[in-house]
Amino acid sequence: MTITDQLLAALSLYGLPVLFGGLVISSAGVPFPMTLMLVAAGSFVEQGEMKLWPVLLLASTGAVLGDQIGYALGRKGGRRVAVRISRWIGSEDHIYKAEAFAERWGAAGIFFSRWLVTPLGPWLNLTSGITAYPWPRFLFWDVLGQVLWVVLYVMLGKIFSDRVEALTEILGNLGWVVIGLIVALILGWNLVQYLRPARTESAENLELLADESRRKTNRRASVGNLP
Amino acid sequence: MTQTVGERLKGFGWRQWLVLVAFLLVLGFTGLHAFRAVRGAVYWRYHRDEPIRGWMTVGYVAHSYQVPPHVLYLALGLPHKRPDKRPLREIAKAQNRSMDEIRAVLQDAIIHARPPYPAPSPPPPDEESAH
């Protein structure tokens, strides 16, 4: 019996406490198949075995709570370890660079890793804590993303309530496609930079020639205007 | 003279090669999952019934296979008035049966509840409620 089977069996037997607990633990970083649980919960709502609002409320609360645990772990323990390691290898500025990066891209990263690229969520919690991303902002984007995730998957489970496993498999694969495309875009952009021709001497010469020709044209025009 | 792509590739260092290999691997990974997603969608289109698993409840199986729940409860010898929230694996354990047996019983009941067989009769009063 797989962990997925055990969790789903527990969800059908005990309902909301299992959903809440599973989401706290998985959001804190333990890889539980919570997407499947949310879709299954949506299906149970459709069958009248669970109520919609308690499912949405408890699932969102559990997910946000788990994320705060991940963030706190990063902030308290992870940051100290990261600073010590970067000091040890003599690259303390990397921490500041990471902080600047988090400051610039953190909101989008937190928001999209909650519902679109969910496998990255626990990592983003830790790194947000390590880079000391402001907690109120983290909480804001976290709540927004998690509520969207919970509502989206529970409603999908409710709509396609008779095919929970097939739907989850398709969604899981689509999630990896999105992650793959993002990584491929980043790597592809780097490759394009390597392959793009460097500013060569001939290109500079061409620009000089263009300047010269422009100057000549202007001179001719001014001569033509003479009385 | 501007270097061609081939010439620039020849000038790649180990870092650039690493990025290129990673890029190709990620493309392969993405393609594989895109293929799986499409295959899943095609399967979805042509196969409505999900395989019966141990985590499913009788209610879920009835809902998924679109048959009246009482048909499946009766086939398993369970009271049908109140929904049994136990997963099939628990029911199998309680009845000293294997999951394969439970699956076979349910599949047989499902086949007989669907066309070309006549529609199942309405649920009889439960033994508990009849007493």
Interface residues (C-beta under 8 A of the other chain):
Chain A: M1 T4 D5 Q6 L7 L8 A9 S12 L13 G15 S43 F44 E46 Q47 E49 S161 D162 R163 V164 E165 A166 L167 E169 I170 N173 L174 W176 V177 G180 L181 V183 A184 L187 G188 N190 L191 Y194 L195 P197 T200 S202 A203
Chain B: M1 T2 Q3 V5 R8 L9 F12 Q16 V19 L20 A22 F23 V26 L27 F29 T30 H33 A34 R36 A37 G40 A41 Y43 W44 R48 E50 P51 R53 G54 W55 M56 T57 G59 Y60 H63 S64 Y65 Q66 P83 K85 R86 P87 R89 E90
